[in-house]
């Protein structure tokens, strides 16, 4: 009885038993409960190839990808390409092939562009979750490792692994403790929208602290302490508490709540920027030397330009999010 997917070294050629499509393994991309994902070369270019050990699990994931393909105009997960079996060491293993998404991890994107992009990307994610829930599924194993940021600008968050996707009403089949409300004592593992919404809130906590922490004696008290401790999370505290404690009934309401906060924060930054810059310019004009005065003026003009560009980038990102959602 096979209980795990085979390890395939770089250079291995997979030949589908039924469709006879060849795939050359480049490297391992990730491992999960249902199989191993590889980067491979197909006739058409690079692809992601997942080999499993359980036909039922692989078939379920293929069905999810095929369902995503029917959602016209909205790209939820990787595009489905092929499904087949392969013989390895005398045993038959199921595998499927999907679009290879090239981009950067959520943490890499935040490190490069700033923590303010975390909530912006979560707005996109919540829009996708809303569509997924309306279609009768929950994502289940929602965590940064299963997300990737592609394109840019504008940037788009995409799902990498649909192995934990579960039909509404059933028990979540795959999860990670830190993002699981059951672990924190804040709900069960029934596949329902609020399960994903809890995990989405935990994603924001994870990218803020860049680490995962234990629940301690009381999971709720621990989460409250981490929410209150962070200055970065100050504008999102009430929103985050509602997400973690099951007070949002659906992803759309949670998305709207987050967009309202982002909009208010942008207005606050715009409002507070002018007085500070006017004060700096006033101080600058009190300088005696004309040369120093001109040099400092150019410096402040540069700051103005940088701020304006930053605001325009954020505004365009929010506008683009609204268009795709």
Backbone as numpy.savetxt, mean C-alpha at the origin, in Angstrom:
# Nx Ny Nz CAx CAy CAz Cx Cy Cz
2.75 -36.42 0.28 1.91 -35.22 0.28 2.79 -33.97 0.28
2.65 -33.11 -0.72 3.44 -31.89 -0.80 2.89 -30.89 0.21
3.77 -30.27 1.00 3.30 -29.27 1.96 4.00 -27.92 1.79
4.81 -27.80 0.75 5.42 -26.50 0.47 5.81 -26.43 -1.00
5.90 -25.19 -1.49 6.28 -24.98 -2.88 7.77 -25.24 -3.07
8.18 -25.63 -4.26 9.59 -25.93 -4.50 10.45 -24.67 -4.62
11.68 -24.77 -4.14 12.65 -23.69 -4.33 13.27 -23.83 -5.72
13.16 -22.80 -6.51 13.68 -22.83 -7.88 14.82 -21.84 -8.01
16.05 -22.31 -8.22 17.19 -21.40 -8.34 17.14 -20.59 -9.63
17.86 -19.47 -9.64 17.95 -18.63 -10.83 18.48 -19.46 -12.00
17.90 -19.27 -13.16 18.30 -20.02 -14.35 17.42 -21.22 -14.65
16.56 -21.61 -13.69 15.64 -22.73 -13.91 14.61 -22.36 -14.96
14.35 -23.29 -15.87 13.30 -23.06 -16.87 12.07 -23.86 -16.49
10.94 -23.18 -16.41 9.64 -23.82 -16.17 8.92 -23.94 -17.50
8.39 -25.13 -17.77 7.61 -25.35 -18.97 6.23 -25.83 -18.55
5.20 -25.03 -18.85 3.85 -25.40 -18.47 3.43 -26.74 -19.05
2.84 -27.60 -18.22 2.46 -28.94 -18.66 1.39 -28.91 -19.73
0.46 -27.97 -19.65 -0.69 -27.96 -20.55 -0.55 -26.92 -21.65
-0.12 -25.71 -21.31 -0.04 -24.65 -22.31 1.33 -24.58 -22.98
2.30 -25.25 -22.40 3.66 -25.34 -22.96 4.36 -23.98 -23.07
3.98 -23.05 -22.21 4.66 -21.74 -22.21 5.91 -21.81 -21.33
7.06 -21.37 -21.84 8.31 -21.42 -21.05 8.51 -20.16 -20.22
9.08 -20.35 -19.03 9.42 -19.23 -18.15 10.78 -19.49 -17.51
11.66 -18.51 -17.59 13.00 -18.64 -17.02 13.07 -17.85 -15.71
13.38 -18.56 -14.62 13.42 -17.95 -13.30 14.64 -17.03 -13.15
14.39 -15.81 -12.70 15.48 -14.86 -12.43 15.86 -14.85 -10.95
14.84 -14.66 -10.10 15.11 -14.59 -8.65 13.81 -14.74 -7.88
13.93 -14.94 -6.57 12.76 -15.03 -5.69 12.34 -13.62 -5.28
11.04 -13.35 -5.40 10.51 -12.05 -5.00 9.92 -12.07 -3.60
9.35 -13.21 -3.22 8.74 -13.29 -1.89 8.18 -14.67 -1.60
7.93 -14.92 -0.33 7.38 -16.20 0.12 6.15 -15.94 0.98
5.16 -16.80 0.84 3.95 -16.67 1.63 3.42 -18.03 2.03
2.27 -18.02 2.70 1.69 -19.27 3.17 1.24 -20.17 2.03
0.91 -19.56 0.89 0.36 -20.36 -0.21 1.36 -20.65 -1.32
2.58 -20.09 -1.23 3.56 -20.38 -2.28 4.70 -19.38 -2.33
5.51 -19.51 -3.37 6.68 -18.66 -3.58 6.50 -17.89 -4.88
6.79 -16.58 -4.83 6.67 -15.74 -6.02 8.07 -15.47 -6.58
8.21 -15.69 -7.89 9.49 -15.50 -8.57 9.37 -14.42 -9.64
10.48 -13.75 -9.89 10.60 -12.92 -11.08 11.11 -13.83 -12.18
10.40 -13.83 -13.30 10.76 -14.73 -14.40 10.66 -14.00 -15.74
11.29 -14.58 -16.74 11.21 -14.03 -18.09 10.30 -14.91 -18.93
9.29 -14.27 -19.53 8.40 -14.95 -20.47 8.78 -14.50 -21.88
8.09 -15.01 -22.86 8.37 -14.60 -24.24 8.12 -13.10 -24.43
7.17 -12.57 -23.64 6.77 -11.17 -23.79 7.53 -10.22 -22.88
8.38 -10.76 -21.99 9.11 -9.90 -21.07 9.02 -10.39 -19.64
9.42 -9.57 -18.66 9.41 -9.99 -17.26 7.99 -10.18 -16.71
7.82 -11.22 -15.89 6.53 -11.52 -15.26 6.78 -11.96 -13.82
5.72 -11.95 -13.03 5.78 -12.53 -11.68 5.11 -13.89 -11.75
5.76 -14.90 -11.23 5.27 -16.28 -11.32 5.18 -16.87 -9.92
3.99 -17.33 -9.55 3.80 -17.90 -8.22 3.58 -19.40 -8.32
4.43 -20.16 -7.62 4.30 -21.62 -7.57 3.77 -21.99 -6.19
2.72 -22.81 -6.16 2.14 -23.24 -4.89 2.21 -24.73 -4.72
1.65 -25.21 -3.60 1.62 -26.65 -3.35 0.20 -27.17 -3.20
-0.76 -26.22 -3.18 -2.16 -26.58 -2.98 -3.00 -26.04 -4.13
-3.63 -26.95 -4.87 -4.42 -26.54 -6.03 -5.57 -25.62 -5.66
-6.20 -25.88 -4.52 -7.36 -25.08 -4.12 -6.95 -23.63 -3.88
-5.85 -23.42 -3.16 -5.38 -22.07 -2.86 -4.99 -21.31 -4.13
-4.25 -21.97 -5.00 -3.82 -21.33 -6.24 -5.01 -21.01 -7.13
-5.96 -21.94 -7.22 -7.17 -21.70 -8.03 -7.95 -20.51 -7.49
-8.03 -20.40 -6.17 -8.73 -19.27 -5.55 -8.07 -17.94 -5.91
-6.74 -17.90 -5.86 -6.03 -16.67 -6.19 -6.19 -16.32 -7.67
-6.18 -17.32 -8.52 -6.38 -17.09 -9.95 -7.77 -16.50 -10.19
-8.77 -17.02 -9.49 -10.13 -16.50 -9.64 -10.22 -15.04 -9.21
-9.49 -14.69 -8.14 -9.48 -13.29 -7.69 -8.87 -12.39 -8.76
-7.73 -12.80 -9.32 -7.08 -12.00 -10.35 -7.97 -11.85 -11.58
-8.64 -12.92 -11.96 -9.54 -12.85 -13.11 -10.71 -11.91 -12.83
-11.18 -11.93 -11.58 -12.27 -11.03 -11.22 -11.81 -9.57 -11.30
-10.59 -9.30 -10.83 -10.05 -7.94 -10.91 -10.00 -7.46 -12.36
-9.68 -8.38 -13.26 -9.56 -8.02 -14.67 -10.89 -7.55 -15.26
-12.00 -7.92 -14.63 -13.32 -7.55 -15.13 -13.76 -6.18 -14.64
-13.00 -5.60 -13.70 -13.35 -4.27 -13.18 -12.80 -3.24 -14.16
-13.64 -2.82 -15.10 -13.20 -1.94 -16.16 -12.78 -0.57 -15.63
-11.63 -0.09 -16.11 -11.17 1.24 -15.77 -10.48 1.34 -14.43
-10.45 0.27 -13.65 -9.82 0.30 -12.34 -8.85 -0.87 -12.22
-7.60 -0.58 -11.89 -6.59 -1.61 -11.76 -6.38 -1.89 -10.28
-6.88 -3.02 -9.81 -6.78 -3.33 -8.38 -5.52 -4.13 -8.08
-5.36 -5.25 -8.73 -4.19 -6.09 -8.49 -3.42 -6.29 -9.78
-2.41 -7.15 -9.76 -1.66 -7.45 -10.98 -2.56 -8.12 -12.02
-2.30 -7.88 -13.28 -3.07 -8.50 -14.35 -2.72 -9.98 -14.46
-3.75 -10.81 -14.64 -3.54 -12.25 -14.79 -3.06 -12.56 -16.20
-2.10 -13.50 -16.32 -1.53 -13.86 -17.62 -1.74 -15.32 -17.97
-1.40 -16.23 -17.05 -1.42 -17.66 -17.39 -1.52 -18.48 -16.11
-2.03 -19.70 -16.24 -2.07 -20.66 -15.12 -1.82 -22.04 -15.68
-1.02 -22.85 -14.98 -0.65 -24.16 -15.50 -0.08 -25.00 -14.35
0.44 -26.16 -14.70 1.15 -27.03 -13.75 2.57 -27.24 -14.24
3.47 -27.56 -13.29 4.85 -27.84 -13.66 5.32 -29.05 -12.86
6.14 -29.88 -13.48 6.71 -31.05 -12.82 8.08 -30.68 -12.25
8.26 -30.89 -10.95 9.54 -30.63 -10.29 9.86 -31.82 -9.40
10.96 -32.51 -9.70 11.37 -33.65 -8.90 10.34 -34.77 -8.86
9.62 -34.94 -9.95 8.61 -36.00 -10.02 7.26 -35.63 -9.44
7.13 -34.43 -8.87 5.85 -33.97 -8.31 5.28 -32.85 -9.18
3.95 -32.78 -9.18 3.27 -31.75 -9.96 2.86 -30.59 -9.04
3.21 -29.38 -9.46 2.88 -28.18 -8.68 2.07 -27.21 -9.54
1.05 -26.59 -8.97 0.30 -25.57 -9.71 1.04 -24.23 -9.67
0.91 -23.47 -10.72 1.49 -22.12 -10.72 0.63 -21.20 -11.58
0.79 -19.92 -11.33 0.14 -18.95 -12.21 1.09 -17.79 -12.45
0.84 -17.08 -13.54 1.70 -15.99 -13.98 0.88 -14.70 -14.00
1.48 -13.64 -13.50 0.79 -12.35 -13.46 1.74 -11.24 -13.86
1.18 -10.07 -14.04 1.96 -8.88 -14.37 3.03 -8.62 -13.31
4.22 -8.29 -13.76 5.29 -7.90 -12.84 5.22 -6.40 -12.63
4.95 -6.00 -11.39 4.83 -4.58 -11.05 6.18 -4.07 -10.57
6.74 -3.14 -11.33 8.05 -2.59 -10.97 7.85 -1.22 -10.34
8.37 -1.05 -9.15 8.21 0.21 -8.44 9.03 0.20 -7.18
8.53 0.86 -6.14 9.22 0.90 -4.87 8.26 0.54 -3.75
8.82 0.03 -2.66 7.99 -0.34 -1.53 7.39 0.92 -0.90
6.39 0.71 -0.08 5.76 1.83 0.61 6.78 2.59 1.46
7.64 1.85 2.17 8.65 2.49 3.01 9.66 3.27 2.17
10.07 2.72 1.04 11.01 3.42 0.17 10.42 4.73 -0.34
9.14 4.67 -0.70 8.48 5.86 -1.22 8.37 6.94 -0.15
8.00 6.55 1.06 7.87 7.50 2.16 9.23 8.11 2.51
10.28 7.29 2.51 11.62 7.79 2.81 12.07 8.82 1.77
11.67 8.61 0.53 12.12 9.47 -0.56 11.31 10.76 -0.67
10.01 10.66 -0.37 9.12 11.81 -0.60 8.58 12.45 0.67
8.72 11.79 1.82 8.23 12.37 3.06 7.01 11.65 3.61
6.84 11.71 4.94 5.75 11.00 5.60 4.37 11.53 5.24
4.31 12.78 4.72 3.01 13.32 4.33 2.38 12.55 3.18
3.19 11.75 2.47 2.65 10.95 1.37 1.94 9.70 1.87
2.17 9.31 3.12 1.48 8.15 3.66 -0.02 8.28 3.59
-0.62 9.34 4.16 -2.07 9.52 4.07 -2.58 9.65 2.64
-1.80 10.32 1.77 -2.23 10.48 0.38 -2.37 9.12 -0.31
-1.40 8.24 -0.09 -1.46 6.91 -0.69 -2.56 6.06 -0.05
-2.83 6.30 1.24 -3.91 5.57 1.90 -5.27 5.94 1.32
-5.42 7.17 0.86 -6.66 7.57 0.19 -6.90 6.68 -1.03
-5.85 6.48 -1.82 -5.95 5.57 -2.97 -6.31 4.16 -2.52
-5.60 3.68 -1.51 -5.81 2.31 -1.03 -7.24 2.11 -0.57
-7.80 3.07 0.14 -9.17 2.94 0.64 -10.18 2.95 -0.50
-9.88 3.69 -1.57 -10.75 3.65 -2.74 -10.76 2.26 -3.37
-9.58 1.65 -3.46 -9.48 0.29 -4.00 -10.18 -0.72 -3.09
-10.02 -0.56 -1.78 -10.67 -1.48 -0.84 -12.19 -1.36 -0.94
-12.68 -0.15 -1.15 -14.12 0.04 -1.29 -14.66 -0.74 -2.48
-13.95 -0.69 -3.60 -14.37 -1.44 -4.78 -14.28 -2.95 -4.54
-13.23 -3.37 -3.85 -13.06 -4.80 -3.55 -14.20 -5.29 -2.65
-14.55 -4.52 -1.64 -15.62 -4.92 -0.72 -16.97 -4.97 -1.44
-17.21 -4.02 -2.32 -18.48 -4.03 -3.07 -18.57 -5.25 -3.97
-17.41 -5.76 -4.39 -17.39 -6.95 -5.24 -17.53 -8.24 -4.44
-17.55 -8.14 -3.10 -17.78 -9.32 -2.26 -16.55 -9.97 -1.67
-15.43 -9.23 -1.60 -14.19 -9.78 -1.06 -13.59 -8.85 -0.02
-12.70 -9.39 0.82 -11.82 -8.56 1.64 -10.38 -8.95 1.29
-9.46 -8.01 1.47 -8.07 -8.28 1.12 -7.43 -9.26 2.10
-7.74 -9.09 3.38 -7.24 -10.03 4.39 -5.86 -9.70 4.92
-4.83 -10.07 4.18 -3.45 -9.88 4.65 -2.90 -8.54 4.16
-3.52 -7.46 4.63 -3.12 -6.12 4.20 -1.95 -5.63 5.04
-0.82 -5.35 4.37 0.40 -4.89 5.04 1.31 -4.26 3.99
2.30 -3.45 4.41 3.16 -2.78 3.44 3.86 -3.72 2.46
4.22 -4.93 2.91 4.92 -5.87 2.03 4.06 -6.30 0.85
2.75 -6.19 0.97 1.85 -6.59 -0.11 1.40 -5.41 -0.95
2.09 -4.28 -0.80 1.76 -3.07 -1.55 3.00 -2.56 -2.27
2.80 -1.91 -3.40 3.91 -1.32 -4.14 3.45 -0.01 -4.76
4.35 0.96 -4.85 4.04 2.25 -5.45 4.68 2.29 -6.83
3.87 2.50 -7.86 4.35 2.47 -9.24 4.12 3.83 -9.89
4.80 4.01 -11.05 4.61 5.23 -11.83 5.21 6.44 -11.16
4.71 7.59 -11.56 5.03 8.84 -10.92 5.88 9.80 -11.71
5.55 11.09 -11.43 4.21 11.44 -10.94 3.19 11.40 -12.08
1.93 11.09 -11.81 1.35 10.76 -10.50 1.70 9.34 -10.09
1.75 9.12 -8.79 2.07 7.81 -8.24 0.79 7.01 -8.00
0.93 5.68 -8.04 -0.23 4.81 -7.84 0.16 3.66 -6.95
-0.65 3.39 -5.93 -0.41 2.25 -5.06 -1.13 1.04 -5.65
-0.44 -0.09 -5.70 -1.00 -1.32 -6.27 -0.80 -2.46 -5.29
-1.61 -3.52 -5.46 -1.50 -4.71 -4.62 -0.58 -5.72 -5.28
0.27 -6.33 -4.48 1.22 -7.31 -5.00 0.74 -8.74 -4.87
0.24 -9.11 -3.70 -0.09 -10.51 -3.40 -1.54 -10.60 -2.95
-2.33 -11.40 -3.67 -3.75 -11.54 -3.33 -4.01 -12.84 -2.59
-2.95 -13.44 -2.02 -3.08 -14.73 -1.35 -4.02 -14.74 -0.17
-4.20 -13.58 0.50 -5.09 -13.53 1.66 -6.50 -13.10 1.34
-6.78 -12.80 0.08 -8.12 -12.33 -0.30 -9.16 -13.41 -0.02
-10.23 -13.00 0.68 -11.24 -13.94 1.17 -12.64 -13.44 0.85
-13.54 -14.36 0.53 -14.93 -14.01 0.26 -15.58 -13.49 1.54
-16.39 -12.46 1.42 -17.07 -11.88 2.58 -17.83 -12.94 3.37
-17.73 -12.86 4.69 -18.47 -13.76 5.56 -17.69 -14.97 6.03
-16.62 -15.31 5.34 -15.81 -16.46 5.74 -14.71 -16.03 6.72
-13.96 -16.99 7.21 -12.83 -16.68 8.09 -11.65 -16.25 7.23
-10.98 -15.17 7.62 -9.80 -14.71 6.89 -8.77 -15.82 6.86
-8.30 -16.15 5.66 -7.44 -17.34 5.51 -5.95 -17.05 5.69
-5.56 -15.78 5.60 -4.14 -15.45 5.74 -4.02 -14.06 6.36
-3.20 -13.93 7.38 -3.06 -12.63 8.04 -1.69 -12.52 8.68
-1.33 -11.29 9.07 -0.09 -11.02 9.79 -0.47 -10.36 11.11
0.07 -10.86 12.22 -0.38 -10.47 13.55 -0.51 -8.97 13.76
0.51 -8.21 13.42 0.50 -6.77 13.71 -0.70 -6.08 13.07
-1.16 -6.56 11.92 -2.25 -5.92 11.18 -3.59 -6.64 11.40
-3.60 -7.58 12.32 -4.78 -8.42 12.59 -5.50 -7.93 13.84
-6.75 -7.54 13.70 -7.48 -7.01 14.86 -7.69 -8.08 15.93
-7.71 -9.35 15.52 -7.85 -10.42 16.50 -6.67 -10.48 17.44
-5.48 -10.25 16.93 -4.28 -10.25 17.76 -4.35 -9.16 18.82
-4.91 -8.02 18.48 -5.00 -6.88 19.40 -6.23 -6.95 20.29
-7.05 -7.98 20.13 -8.24 -8.10 20.94 -9.32 -7.09 20.59
-9.35 -6.67 19.32 -10.30 -5.64 18.89 -11.27 -6.15 17.83
-11.50 -7.45 17.82 -12.44 -8.02 16.87 -12.04 -9.43 16.49
-12.89 -10.06 15.68 -12.59 -11.43 15.24 -11.92 -11.42 13.87
-11.78 -12.62 13.29 -11.13 -12.73 11.99 -12.15 -13.06 10.90
-13.34 -12.57 11.05 -14.36 -12.74 10.02 -14.06 -11.78 8.87
-14.19 -12.29 7.65 -13.92 -11.47 6.47 -15.05 -10.46 6.27
-14.83 -9.25 6.70 -15.79 -8.16 6.54 -15.00 -6.87 6.35
-15.63 -5.83 5.78 -14.89 -4.60 5.47 -14.10 -4.03 6.64
-14.67 -4.07 7.85 -13.98 -3.47 9.00 -12.67 -4.18 9.31
-12.52 -5.43 8.88 -11.25 -6.13 9.10 -10.14 -5.44 8.30
-10.42 -5.13 7.04 -9.43 -4.43 6.21 -9.19 -3.00 6.69
-10.23 -2.34 7.19 -10.09 -0.96 7.63 -9.18 -0.86 8.85
-9.28 -1.84 9.73 -8.35 -1.90 10.87 -6.92 -2.02 10.35
-6.70 -2.93 9.41 -5.35 -3.14 8.87 -4.83 -1.89 8.18
-5.71 -1.15 7.48 -5.29 0.09 6.81 -4.80 1.11 7.83
-5.50 1.20 8.97 -5.05 2.09 10.03 -3.70 1.67 10.59
-3.49 0.36 10.72 -2.22 -0.14 11.23 -1.08 0.10 10.23
-1.40 0.15 8.94 -0.39 0.48 7.93 0.15 1.89 8.20
-0.75 2.83 8.52 -0.30 4.19 8.82 0.58 4.22 10.07
0.22 3.45 11.09 1.06 3.37 12.29 2.43 2.78 11.95
2.44 1.75 11.12 3.68 1.07 10.76 4.63 1.98 10.00
4.11 2.74 9.03 4.99 3.61 8.24 5.40 4.85 9.03
4.64 5.20 10.07 5.00 6.33 10.91 6.16 5.97 11.84
6.05 4.80 12.49 7.08 4.39 13.45 8.20 3.56 12.81
7.95 3.05 11.59 8.92 2.22 10.88 9.30 0.96 11.65
8.40 0.51 12.48 8.62 -0.75 13.20 7.28 -1.27 13.68
7.30 -2.52 14.13 6.09 -3.14 14.67 6.33 -3.45 16.14
5.32 -3.22 16.95 5.46 -3.37 18.39 4.48 -4.41 18.92
4.77 -4.92 20.10 3.92 -5.94 20.73 2.69 -5.30 21.36
1.64 -6.10 21.57 0.40 -5.55 22.12 0.46 -5.30 23.62
1.39 -5.96 24.33 1.48 -5.78 25.77 0.29 -6.41 26.49
0.00 -5.90 27.68 -1.10 -6.47 28.47 -2.47 -6.12 27.90
-2.59 -4.93 27.36 -3.87 -4.47 26.83 -3.64 -3.87 25.45
-4.13 -4.56 24.42 -3.90 -4.13 23.05 -4.43 -2.73 22.77
-5.62 -2.43 23.24 -6.22 -1.12 22.97 -5.42 -0.01 23.62
-5.01 -0.19 24.86 -4.22 0.83 25.55 -2.87 1.05 24.87
-2.27 -0.03 24.39 -0.99 0.09 23.69 -1.14 0.93 22.43
-2.18 0.64 21.64 -2.41 1.40 20.41 -2.70 2.87 20.72
-3.50 3.12 21.74 -3.81 4.50 22.13 -2.53 5.26 22.47
-1.63 4.60 23.19 -0.38 5.24 23.59 0.47 5.61 22.38
0.56 4.72 21.40 1.36 5.00 20.21 0.71 6.08 19.35
-0.61 6.11 19.30 -1.30 7.15 18.54 -1.04 8.53 19.15
-1.12 8.62 20.47 -0.96 9.90 21.17 0.50 10.36 21.19
1.42 9.44 21.10 2.85 9.76 21.25 3.42 10.48 20.04
2.90 10.22 18.87 3.49 10.74 17.63 2.93 12.12 17.26
3.83 13.08 17.04 3.41 14.40 16.56 2.93 14.33 15.11
3.56 13.45 14.33 3.18 13.30 12.93 1.72 12.87 12.81
1.26 12.05 13.75 -0.10 11.52 13.71 -1.14 12.47 14.31
-0.70 13.59 14.88 -1.62 14.49 15.59 -2.88 14.85 14.79
-2.78 15.22 13.50 -4.00 15.57 12.76 -4.91 14.37 12.49
-4.36 13.16 12.59 -5.10 11.96 12.20 -5.54 11.11 13.39
-5.36 11.62 14.61 -5.60 10.80 15.80 -7.04 10.29 15.88
-8.01 11.19 15.75 -9.40 10.77 15.86 -9.79 9.84 14.71
-9.30 10.17 13.52 -9.57 9.32 12.35 -9.00 7.92 12.56
-7.79 7.86 13.08 -7.12 6.58 13.30 -7.82 5.76 14.37
-8.26 6.41 15.43 -8.98 5.70 16.49 -10.28 5.11 15.95
-10.99 5.86 15.13 -12.23 5.36 14.54 -11.96 4.14 13.66
-10.84 4.17 12.94 -10.49 3.04 12.06 -10.15 1.80 12.87
-9.37 1.97 13.93 -8.90 0.83 14.71 -9.97 0.26 15.63
-10.90 1.08 16.05 -11.90 0.63 17.00 -13.26 0.37 16.36
-13.25 0.18 15.02 -14.44 -0.28 14.30 -15.55 0.73 14.14
-15.23 2.03 14.14 -16.26 3.05 14.05 -16.53 3.52 12.63
-15.75 3.04 11.67 -16.05 3.28 10.26 -16.74 2.04 9.71
-17.90 2.22 9.10 -18.65 1.07 8.60 -18.20 0.62 7.22
-17.61 1.54 6.45 -17.14 1.15 5.11 -15.94 1.99 4.71
-15.24 1.52 3.68 -13.99 2.16 3.24 -14.22 3.55 2.67
-15.37 3.78 2.05 -15.64 5.09 1.44 -15.75 6.17 2.51
-16.43 5.87 3.61 -16.54 6.86 4.70 -15.17 7.13 5.32
-14.38 6.10 5.45 -13.04 6.26 5.99 -12.17 7.09 5.04
-12.33 6.87 3.74 -11.59 7.63 2.73 -11.97 9.10 2.77
-13.28 9.37 2.84 -13.74 10.75 2.88 -13.22 11.47 4.12
-13.22 10.76 5.26 -12.70 11.35 6.48 -11.24 11.73 6.36
-10.46 10.87 5.72 -9.03 11.13 5.54 -8.80 12.29 4.57
-9.58 12.34 3.50 -9.43 13.43 2.53 -9.76 14.78 3.16
-10.75 14.81 4.04 -11.10 16.06 4.73 -9.94 16.56 5.58
-9.26 15.63 6.26 -8.12 16.01 7.10 -6.98 16.54 6.24
-6.68 15.85 5.14 -5.60 16.28 4.25 -5.88 17.67 3.70
-7.14 17.91 3.33 -7.53 19.22 2.80 -7.34 20.32 3.84
-7.74 20.05 5.08 -7.58 21.03 6.16 -6.11 21.30 6.43
-5.29 20.24 6.41 -3.86 20.41 6.66 -3.21 21.26 5.58
-3.63 21.07 4.34 -3.07 21.84 3.24 -3.42 23.32 3.40
-4.68 23.61 3.79 -5.10 24.99 3.99 -4.34 25.64 5.15
-4.09 24.85 6.20 -3.35 25.37 7.36 -1.92 25.73 6.98
-1.28 24.88 6.20 0.09 25.14 5.77 0.15 26.40 4.91
-0.81 26.53 3.99 -0.86 27.72 3.12 -1.08 28.99 3.94
-1.95 28.91 4.93 -2.29 30.07 5.76 -1.11 30.50 6.61
-0.38 29.53 7.15 0.72 29.85 8.07 2.02 30.21 7.37
2.13 29.88 6.09 3.39 30.12 5.39 3.63 31.60 5.15
2.60 32.39 4.79 2.77 33.79 4.41 3.32 34.67 5.52
2.75 34.66 6.75 3.28 35.53 7.81 4.74 35.27 8.11
5.13 34.01 8.13 6.52 33.68 8.43 7.46 34.26 7.37
7.05 34.09 6.12 7.90 34.58 5.05 7.95 36.10 5.03
6.81 36.77 5.36 6.80 38.23 5.41 7.74 38.74 6.50
7.75 38.04 7.63 8.64 38.44 8.72 10.10 38.30 8.30
10.40 37.19 7.61 11.78 36.98 7.15 12.18 38.06 6.14
11.24 38.38 5.25 11.56 39.40 4.24 11.77 40.76 4.91
10.95 41.05 5.96 11.11 42.30 6.70 12.46 42.38 7.37
12.86 41.31 8.01 14.18 41.28 8.64 15.28 41.46 7.60
15.04 40.85 6.48 16.03 40.94 5.40 16.23 42.39 4.94
15.15 43.15 4.84 15.25 44.53 4.36 15.95 45.45 5.35
16.11 44.99 6.58 16.81 45.81 7.56 18.32 45.63 7.50
18.76 44.75 6.66 20.20 44.56 6.49 20.82 45.79 5.83
22.04 46.13 6.22 22.68 47.36 5.73 23.25 47.22 4.34
23.85 46.07 4.08 24.58 45.95 2.82 23.64 45.51 1.70
23.71 46.23 0.59 22.84 45.94 -0.55 23.12 44.57 -1.13
24.38 44.16 -1.15 24.74 42.86 -1.72 24.14 41.73 -0.91
24.26 41.82 0.42 23.67 40.80 1.28 22.16 40.79 1.14
21.58 41.99 0.99 20.13 42.10 0.85 19.66 41.36 -0.40
20.37 41.55 -1.50 19.98 40.89 -2.75 20.14 39.38 -2.66
21.23 38.94 -2.02 21.48 37.51 -1.89 20.39 36.83 -1.06
20.01 37.44 0.04 18.98 36.87 0.90 17.62 36.87 0.21
17.37 37.93 -0.58 16.10 38.00 -1.30 15.97 36.84 -2.26
17.06 36.56 -2.98 17.03 35.42 -3.90 16.78 34.13 -3.16
17.35 34.01 -1.95 17.17 32.80 -1.15 15.70 32.63 -0.76
15.04 33.73 -0.35 13.64 33.63 0.05 12.75 33.34 -1.16
13.13 33.91 -2.32 12.36 33.61 -3.52 12.45 32.13 -3.84
13.62 31.53 -3.61 13.79 30.09 -3.83 12.89 29.30 -2.90
12.83 29.73 -1.62 11.95 29.05 -0.66 10.51 29.14 -1.12
10.10 30.36 -1.61 8.73 30.52 -2.11 8.44 29.54 -3.23
9.38 29.44 -4.16 9.18 28.55 -5.30 9.05 27.11 -4.85
9.93 26.69 -3.92 9.88 25.31 -3.41 8.55 25.03 -2.75
8.07 25.97 -1.92 6.79 25.78 -1.24 5.65 25.69 -2.24
5.65 26.59 -3.23 4.58 26.57 -4.23 4.58 25.26 -4.99
5.78 24.80 -5.38 5.87 23.53 -6.10 5.36 22.39 -5.24
5.72 22.39 -3.94 5.25 21.34 -3.03 3.74 21.33 -2.94
3.14 22.52 -2.80 1.68 22.59 -2.70 1.02 22.12 -3.99
1.61 22.52 -5.13 1.04 22.10 -6.41 1.11 20.60 -6.59
2.25 20.00 -6.18 2.39 18.54 -6.28 1.34 17.83 -5.44
1.14 18.30 -4.19 0.16 17.66 -3.32 -1.24 17.86 -3.87
-1.53 19.09 -4.36 -2.86 19.36 -4.90 -3.13 18.51 -6.13
-2.10 18.38 -7.01 -2.29 17.56 -8.21 -2.48 16.10 -7.86
-1.76 15.65 -6.81 -1.92 14.26 -6.37 -3.34 14.01 -5.88
-3.86 14.96 -5.08 -5.23 14.81 -4.57 -6.24 14.86 -5.71
-6.01 15.77 -6.69 -6.92 15.84 -7.84 -6.91 14.54 -8.62
-5.71 13.98 -8.83 -5.59 12.71 -9.57 -6.28 11.59 -8.84
-6.13 11.58 -7.50 -6.79 10.55 -6.70 -8.30 10.63 -6.89
-8.81 11.88 -6.85 -10.25 12.05 -7.04 -10.72 11.57 -8.40
-9.87 11.78 -9.42 -10.25 11.34 -10.76 -10.32 9.83 -10.89
-9.34 9.12 -10.30 -9.32 7.66 -10.45 -10.34 7.00 -9.56
-10.78 7.73 -8.48 -11.74 7.15 -7.55 -13.13 7.65 -7.86
